[in-house]
């Protein structure tokens, strides 16, 4: 089968012909119908976040159709529409038993530690597979598995309460979901912070108040819009030290900054004025949980979460096309989410 793979960090992805993956008794073989291209994939290609073993097929946002199941699989049959939770875990350790499976010591992320969805087929364990309702197109089902799921997890970690204000730093694939989810869970106001007018206009369509960080200091804009007090929750979805610092600086008393974006760099915090004196919090957000996925699927099925505008375009399963998307992501271009449709 054809796959688009990372052979060396810092080099373009390449097409390879590889064997269709075999399945164990509890595995599901899925024919990929859609695979989202995430900003994390650009980090993997660049070597910012290590990928092993190499060569490896990238792609952790996957939806498709069951091709074949292992002998012990009971929940799925050939021909069913499915989407994939990107973490493959043991299911037995303390982290898995307590609902924090992203810290499972044997956890593997598809597209980072084991072959992912930039291919014609993928094999994953049964417990990583979820039924995809007919109402949700494959392309939307794919991006639901990362951009929406991680945004939901970030809001959960930030303990968003109805009536609070939220600032979303970065209106890409995660940001568009975060805006909608924050409003769904009762945020009084949602502010979308970006430097791209096209993305800000999209956020406004979903009820956000846009804050153009290219025009003036977003922290000052947020304080003005939030009546001088700052915001209760700030989600940082970009992964830049500058925006991480701005997210913290924008907080109100008892505010919480949830950091999602990936970076190897550090950022400064004025511990007394920005944290201690406000009892504010900085919260790390790692991946998401399988238990959160059914909530998202139901929101998308009922139209409460609209991902149709979050998909900028689709591309074929070709290395040149995928590398072009990754190049634009590194440049923070206009694309919100691009999806591969093999």
Secondary structure, 3 states (H helix, E strand, C coil): CEEEEECCCCCCCEEEECCCCCCCCCEEEEEEEEEEECHHHHHHHHCCCCCCCCCEECCCEEEEEEEEECCCCCCCCCCCEEEECCEECCCCCHHHHCCCHHHCCCCEEECCCECCCCECEEEEEHHHEEECCCCCCHHHHHHHHHHHHHHHHHHHHCCCCCCCEEEEECCCHHHHHHHHHHHHCCCCEEEEEECCHHHHHHHHHCCCEEEECCCCCHHHHHHHHCCCCCEEEEEECCCCHHHHHHHHHCEEEEEEEEECCCCCCCCCCCHHHHHHHHCCEEEECCCCCHHHHHHHHHHHHCCCCCCCCCEEEEECCCHHHHHHHHHHHHCCCCCCEEEECC
